Amino acid sequence: MTDTEDSEFGRNILSIFYAFLASLGVAFYFSWSYLYGTWTDIGVYTVSVVLIGFGVIGYLLYSIEE
């Protein structure tokens, strides 16, 4: 593999990781809210927003072509 292929492979892995992080935040919010019946818990909002925020920002940064 050349350096560009290694770089592209690394960027793809990171963009997949950040997409997974965003989907983990959504899944966490809905699963916690469904299990405990509280859809307006500020702690769940906080964790979900951080996961979704880092996931979306990271995905956008690593999916931009050079």
Secondary structure, 3 states (H helix, E strand, C coil): CCHHHHHHHHHHHHHHHHHHHHHHHHHHHHHHHHHHCCCCCHHHHHHHHHHHHHHHHHHHHHHCCC
